Amino acid sequence: MNLLTIEEVSKSYSERILIDKISLGISDGDKIGLIGVNGTGKSTLLKIIAGFEVPDAGRIIKGNKVNIEYLSQNPEFDQDATVLEQIFKSDTDVMKVIQEYEVVIDKLQVDPENESTLNALMNLNDKMDACNGWQVQDDAKIILTKLGITDFKQRIGDLSGGQRKRVALCSALITPSDLLILDEPTNHMDNKIIDWLEKFLNKRKGALLMITHDRYFLDRITNKILELDKGNLYSYQGNYSVYLEKKVERMALVDTLERKRVSLFKKELAWIRRGAKARSTKQKARIDRFDELRDGKVDISNDNLELSSASTRLGKKILNVENIYKAYGDKKLIKDFSHIFTRRDKVGIIGPNGIGKSTLMNILSGVIKQDAGIVEWGETVKIGFFHQENGEMNENLRAIEYIREGAEYISTGNGEKITASQMLERFLFDKNTKHSFISSLSGGEKRRLYLLRILMEAPNVLFLDEPTNDFDIQTLAVLEDYLDGFNGVVITVSHDRYFLDRVSDKIFSFEGNEKIIQFVGNYSDYQEYIGKHPELLEDDEDLNKEDKKGQNEKEITLENKEVAMDNNRDKELKFTFKEKKEYDEIDSLIEQKETELLDVNKKINAGSSDFEYLEKLTQKQKEIKTETEHLMLRWTYLNELDEKIEAQRNS
């Protein structure tokens, strides 16, 4: 059954066209994910469909009995209302009855013998039966508990931003509706809540339309993907995986058509340059055709999402952390945490909200001081910290001016110099946006600009605190590609399971009771391992002191990992003769391989008509990369061993 039809809808702000004559139908049972680069108008489209904004042109046709419930990315709240009062503020009939019922219950608590209040209660009991109010009321309390909100009488003004967003989400979920519209529902949610929300939305009847950057979430819930791109709306039947396949096919077709257009354009250009005059009808038609070909270029720039990586070179010593402790009042967050960070570590920090993840990041980066323990940085470390809140931005600057304050250009690992303007383009700022004033950018565009400013300063240790909040999928793909080639340490706090799988090779998991489990592998590896070893999550208060020493952070290694992370060896550590020789020579060997690779890359980029020669160069390139990767693994192992030997000597 069709619930809603969108016909030729358009919307602009100033001279910027966000939505250009789009049409769409939404039917019962549709579970739709809306994606696109931040600033393209996704949230605006949701507001138009929900009736909170009016289009410049076109119309929305909705059935008379179709109810729409909308969760804004930034919901409005009554700061003095209790959690339950906020939940039941909707204007639907059932919510009005529940509001009246809650008011009467509060009155009876003050004056339980008041006859008029008792009569009102009897009347409302019948209304609650008729509208299924009891079930809605119970559902609200169950869902709030699932979302981590247990004090239903707490003032909204006393809640954190994340808690308020969860209250608003609960209100949207329990309000009966034919079409549920959610704008970034997974922002500020931990993984357990996201897992629960997936199951809830999969079981829910009715249509769903949502914006989210969580690709696993999209893949497991949606049966249709809409992509908003430069004012146009593209529809893909299927989940996110199907969308990726169809998107590749569409872009390949566009690319083929573009190559044909260019070929025709060149032929027409040659003819025009020979001095064609518009004297005959045939010649006039051909000149018109030339104009059409010239103006008909297909924009396929968004297919180029790679971002070259640049960083300052790291020395042997990165960061050593030993027995750090941190508490706020009676609340202990971190206890006896130790770790030796090595070059190219990619660490994901996970756990429930408020458990201490950001605190650990701030201690490691030097933003705050630990109460006890040691944090030692290497001399060559250059930190870049992407905070949850944007750094100070002068909104009177243009985007390109702000980036140039960080650096005019950066140099990549292969010696390529990339200007601030080129970096903006690679980070999805088009030629108009990069010259726009920061004040005119959307919230997501400002976040993307802030991240790029940090990367332009070429850090070699990068801290990312919830980088996926407020980022679109395309920006995340760019960031992930950047981190693939980042020659330094990455430490990130994130609830985005896909992002953690893509970028992390180690997991620090906060599991409560100051326990931090250290695991070698990505997020899915960790979840699988914990599923097979649930005893690792058990409280270890019953362990004796000798067994408990150094076990607050249990270190787990997968069988196929070369680097062992056992910091509690009792036997004396030392290099073998062969290892000592290898340790002394390995830095120069790595530099030699990097030089060889740079030389081969230059030869390949120079181009050649000799196919066999190019094939040999490509094979040589692969061999050098493999050899370098092996050397880096050995470098990591040997340096960890050296650090442990030194620590043993000093103990």
N, C-alpha and C positions, 0 to 999 in steps of 0.2 A: 504494500500500500504506500502510495506517495504521500509524504508528510509535508513537504515544502519544495517550492520551485523558485529558482533564482533566474531572472530573465534580463540579460543585457545590462548587468549592473556595472557602474563605473564610479570611481572615487579618486579625487586628487587632493593634494595639499599644496597650495601655492602653485608652482609650475610642475610639481612632481606627480606623475601619474602612478598611482599605486595599483588600481584595479581598472582594467580596460575592457568593458563590454563582455563580462564573463557570464556564462549560463551554467546552471547546475540543478540537478534534482536529487533530493534526499529521501530515501524510502525507509520504511520500518525494517529493522534488521541490519541496516548499513552501519558498519563500524569504520569510520573514516579518520585517517591521519592526514593533517594538513602540514606540509613542510615547505621550506624556502628560506632564503638568506634573511637574516634580521634586517628590518627596515623595508621589506618588500610589501608589507601590508597584511600579513597573516592575521594579526590581532584585530586590525580594522575590519577585515572580512568577517571574523567571528562576531564582532559587535553589530555589524550590519544585519547578519542573519538572526542574531538574538534580539534585534530591535532596539539596541542602545545607540546606534548611529544611523543616520539617514544617508542613502547613496546620492550622488550627484545626478545620476541617471539610472534608468532601469527600475525594476520592481521585485519585491519578494511576495510570493503568493503562498499563504499558509492556510491549512484547513482550519475550520472554525473551532474544532474541538482538540486541536493539536497544542499540547503544552510544551513549552521550551524552558529548560533550566540552564542557566549560564554561570560558570565560574570564571571570574576575571583573573588575570594574572596578578592584579593588585586590588583585592577586594576591599570594600569599605566596611568599617566596623563601628559599632557603638561601644566606645571604650568603657562605659559604666555598666554595660550589660553583663550578665553571667554567661557562661559557656552555653547553657541550655537555652537561655533567652535569645542569644544570637542565632542558635541553630534553628529556632522556630520563628524567625522574623519574616519568612517568605509570605507572599500574599495569597497563596493557594488556599482553598477552602479548608483542607485538613489542617494546615499549619495555623490558620486562624482559630480553629477549635482548640488545638493543643495550647496555643497561647492563652486563651481564656481559661482553660483547665488549670494551667500552671499558676495563673494569677489567683484563682479561687483556692487552690491548695495552699498558697502562701498566706492568704487571709485566714484560713482555718487554723494554721499553725499559731497565729496570733490570738484568734478568738474562736476556739473550736465549737462553741455552743451557739454561734450566731445563726438564727433561723433562716434569714434570707440567703446567707452564704451557703447553708446546707441545701436549700432548695435549688440554688444555682448549680451546685455540684451534681444533684440528682439529674437535672436537665442536661448538664454537660456529659454525664455518663452515657446517656442515650445517644447524644451526638457523636461521642467518641466511638461507640459501637458501630454507628451507621457509617462513619467515614474511615473505619479501620485505624483510628487514631492510636489505639493501644499498641498496635504493631509498629507503627511509625515511631512512636515514642521509645519503644524497646530497641528498635533498630538503631536509633540515634545513639543511645547509650552503648550499645554493642560496638558500633562503628567508631565512636569516640575512643573507646578503650583500645580497639585495634590500632587506632592512629596515635596511641600513646597519651591520650588526654583522659585522666581518671577523676579529676576534681571538677565536677560539673557545675559547682557553684562559684568557681574562681572567676574574678573579673577579667574581661577581655584585655583591659589595659595593663594587666599584670603578666600577660603571656608574652613569650618571645615572638618574633616575626614568623618563624617556622611553625610555632604552635597555632598562631592565629590563622595561618594559611590552611592548616589541617582542620581547624574548626569550620572554615568556609567550605572546604572540600566535603566534610561530613554533611553540612547543610544541603549541598548540591546533590549528594548521593541519595539522601533519604527523601528528598522532595519528589513526589511522583511526577514523571514527565515522559513525553513521547520521544523527545530529542534532548539529549544531555550534551552540552557544549562545555568543554574544559580547555582552559588556556594554561599550558605548562603545569599539569597536575602533579608531576613528580619532583618539581623543584623543592629542595630543602627536605626531602623525604629520605630516610635511610633505607637500606636494601630490604630489610624485613617488611617494612610498610609497603614498599613498591611491589614486592612479591604478593602480599595480600591484596593490594589494589588490582593487580593483574587478574587474579582469580575472581574478584568481585565483578569487574567489568566484563569478563568473559561470560559470567552467569547472568548478568543483568539483561532483562528484556528491553526492547526499544532501540532507537538509533543513537549513535554516539558520533560526535565530531570533536576532534581534539588536536591541539598543537602540542607536540612534545619533541625534545631532542633525544630522548632515550630510545635507541634503536632496537634493543631487545624488547622493550615495552611495545613499540610499534609492531614489531614482527609477530609478537604473540597474541595481539588483540585485534588488529585491523584486518578488514577484508577489502579495503579500497584506500589508495593513496592519492591525494591531490597535491600537486606542486604548483605554487605560485611563483612565477618567474617573469620579472619585467612587465608586470601587469596582466600577463596571460596565465590561464589556469589549465594545467595538463592533468588528465585523469588516468590512473592505472588501476585496473581491477586486480586485487590481490593484496598480500601483505607487503612488508618492507623488502623482503628478499626478492619477491616477484617484481616490485618496483625497480630495484637495482638492475635486474636482468632486462626489463623493458626499457629502462632509461638508457642503458648501453646501446640497445638496438636502435632506439630513436636517435641518439646522438650520432651513431654510425651512419644512419640514413641521411641525417642532416649534413654530416661531413661529406658523404658521397655527392649529395646534391650541390653542396658548396664547391667541391672540386670541379664538377661539371659546369657550374655557373662561371667559375674563374676561367675555365678553358674557353667557353663561349665569349666571355668578356675580353679575353686577349685577342681573339679573332676579330671581334667587332672594333676593338681599339686600333688594331693594325689598319683596318679598313677606313676608320675615321681619320687616322693620321695621314692617309694617302690623299686626303683633300676632298672628301665627299661633300657635295653640295646638295642642299635640300631643294633640288629643282624638280625632281619627279616624285610621283606618289610612292614609288617603290623605294627610292632613296630616303624620302621623309620617314617612311615606316621603319627603315633600318636604323635611322638616327634615333627614332623613338625607342626602338628595341635596345639600342646602346644605353640610353638613359635609364631604362628599366633595369638592365643588368647591373649598371653602375650603382644604382640606389638600392638594389635588392639583396645586398650582402646579408647572409644569415649570421646572427651572433651566436657563436659556439664557444665564447670565451670561458663560460662557467665549467667547461669540461677540463680546463687546466687548473687543477687544484694543488699542484705540488708547491712546496715552499722550501727553498734552499736553507740549510741549517748552518749557523755560524756560532762559534763560541771561542772563548779564550782558552789556550792550552792549559791543562791541569798537570801538576807535578805528581810525585808518588803519593804524598800524604793528602788525603781529602778531608775526612772528618772522622774522628774517633770519639765515641760516646761511652762513658763508663759509669754505671750505677747511678744514673740520674734519678732524682726524686722531686715530685712537685705536688703540692696540695694547696687548696684554697679553704682556709678555716679547717673544718672537720672533714671536708671532702677530699679524699686522696685520689689523684688522677693517674699519676705515674710513679712506679716504685721499682728501683733497682734495674732500670733499663740500660742495656749495653749493646753496642753495635759498632763494627768497623766498616765504614763506607768505602767502596772501591770505585775506581773510574768506570763510568758508564752504568752504574747502578740505576735501575728504574724501579722505584719503590712506590707501591700503592698502600695508603693508610686507610683502613676501613673500621667501621663500628657504629653503634647507635649515636644519635645526636647528643651532645652535651657530655660525652664520656671522656674527652681529653685529646681528640685527634689534632685539632688546631693548636692546642696548647703544646703538644709535642713538636709540631712544625715551628712554632714561634721560639721554642727553646733551641731547636737545632739550628735555626737561622740567626739566633742571637737577638731576636726582638724582645724576648723576656728572659729572665734569669731563672735557672733551676734553683730549688731550695738546697739540694745537695747533689754531689756527683761532679763529673768532669766532662766538659765539651771542648775538644781541641780541633781547630781548623788548620789545614795546610796553608802555607804562605801564598800559593798561587790561586787560591779559591776566589772567585768573583760571583757573588750571589745575585740572582734575579728572583724577586718575590711577587707573584701574582696573588693579591689579596682578594677576599670576597667582596670588599668594597673598592671601587676605583680609587686610584691615587689622586692627588690634587691635579685637576685639569683646568687650564685657563680656557674657558669656553668662548673667549673672544678670538682665540687662535683658529686658523684653518687646520684641518686634519693633517695636511702635509707639513705645516709649520711645527705642529706638536711632535711629529715623528722626527723631523730634522733636529729638534732640540736634543733628542737622544743620540743621533748620529746622522751624518749626511749619506753614508753608505756603510755596508758591512762586507767583509770578505769571507767567502765560503771556504770549505776545506780544500776544494780543488783550485783555489786561487781566483775564482770569479768574484768580481766586485758588483754588488747590487745596490742601486741607489734607493733612497727613501721612497721615491715615486714608484719605482718598480716593486718594492716590497708591499706598498699599499695595494697595488694592482693584484699581486699574488695573494694578498689577504682579502680579496673580494671587494675592494673599494674601487669603483669605476672612476673614469676620468672626471665626472662631475662631483661625485661624493668626496673624493680626496681633496678637492679644493673648497668643500663646504665648511662653514664655521661649525665648531664642535657643538655649539648650542643648538644647532638645527638637526643633529644626528639623533637617531632613536637610542633607547637604552642599550639594546644589543649591539649597535654599531659603536657606541662609546666603549663598551666592554672589549670589543674586538680591537679597537684602537689602542686602548690601555695595554692589552696583552702585547700587541705589536711593538709598542714603545719599549717594553721590558726586553723583548727579544732583540731589538735593534742595538741594545747596549751590550750585546754579546756576552751574557753570563756563561759560566761553565758549571754552575750548580743552580738548578732551577727549582723553586718551590711553587707549587700550584695548589691553592686552597679553593676547592670546589670550582674548578675551571669550567665544568660543563653547565653550570647554572647560567641561564640567560644566553647561551650560545646556540646557534642553529646547527643543523647537522653538517652543512657544507663547511662551516668554520671549524667544527670539530675534526672533520676529515683533513683539513689543511694542517691543523695543529698536530694531529696524529702522524701525518707524513713528516712534519718538521721534527718531531721527537724521534722518529725512526732513525734519522740521520744525525741526531744531536750527540756530539762528542763530549758528553759530560754527565753529571748526575741529575736525575729527575726524582723529586719527592713530591707526591701528590696526594691530597685528601680528596676522595670522590665517592659518590654513591652511584655513579654511572657504570654499570657492570660491563657494558661494551667497551667503554673507554679504558677501564682497568685491564680488561683482557688484551686490548690492543697495545698498551704502552708499558705495562708493568711486568717485571720478571722476579719481583719479590713482593711479598705482602706482609705488612704489620697489621695484625687484627686485634683491636681492643675488645676483650671478651668479658669485661667486668672484673671487680675485685682486684683492680690494678694489674690484671694479667694481660700481657701483650704477646701474642703468638707470632713468631717470625717464621715465614715460610718462603721457600724458593719456588717460584712459579707464578702464574697469573691468577686472577680472581676465580675463574672456573676450576683451575687446578686445585686451588685451596678449598673451594666448596666441596669438590669431589673427595678430597683427602679427609676433610673433617667429617663428611658423611660416613666414611668407613672407619673413622677413629673418634667417635663422640666423647671418649674418655678424656680427650685433650681439653675439652671445655669444662670438665668438672673442677670444682673448687679443690685446691690442693692444701687446705689448712691442716689435713691430717698427716701430711708428710713430715718426717723428722727433719731437724735442722740441717743435717748433712746432705740429705736427699734434696732438700728444698733450696739449698744454696745455688744461686744462678739459674733456678728453674722458673722464675716468674715470667720470663720470656722464653717459651719453648721453641727451639729452633728445629725446623723440619726440613729435610732435603728430599727431593724426588730422586729415584734411583738413577735416572739418566743425567743428573747434574754433576758436573765435575768439581764445583766448589763446595767443600764441606764447611759448615759454619758452627762447628762445635767449639764454643769458647771455654769449655770446662775440662780440658784435658788435664789429667793428673801427671802424665809422664812428661819427661823433659823433651822440649821441642828443639830441633836443630836442622839446618840444611845438610843434605848430603853433598858430597864434593861436586857431583854433576849439577845439582840444583843451585849451589852457590855460583858456579861458573855461568849457568844460564841466567841467574838473577842479575849478575854484573853486566851481561851483554844484551839483555832483552830490550832495553830502551833504544839502543842504537839499531838493533835489528828491526824494531817497529818503525823507526824513522826512515830506515833504508827502504822498507816496503812501501811506506807512504810516498816517498820520493819516486820510486819506481811506478807506482800507480798514477801519480800526477803526470809523469812523463808519457805513459801509455794513453791516458785520457786526452792529453794535448794532441797526440798523434791521431787518435780517433776523431776528435773534434775538427782537426784540420781538413778531414775529408780526403778521399782518394777514389779514383776510378778503378783501382786494382782491388777487385772483390776478395781474392785470395789473401792479399795482404791485410785487408780489414778484418777478415775472418780470423787470421792469426792473432791480430791485436786484441780482438774481442775475447778470444780464448785465453790469451795472456792476462787480460784484465780480470777474468774470473779466477784464474789460478792465484794471482796476487791477492785478491780479496779473500779467498779461502785461507791462504797462508797468514794473512794479517789477522783474520778472525781467530785462528788457532793461537797465534802469538799473544793476542789480547787476553784470551782465556788463561794462558800460562802466566801472563803478566799479573792478572787478577789473583790467581792462586799463590804465586810467589810473594806478592806484596802483602797479602793477608797473612801468609806464614811468617814473613819478616816482622810484621806488626805484633803478632802473637809471641814470637821469640823475644822481641824487645820488651813486651809487657811482662813476660815471664821473668826476665832478668831483673826488672825493676820492682817485682812483687816481693 
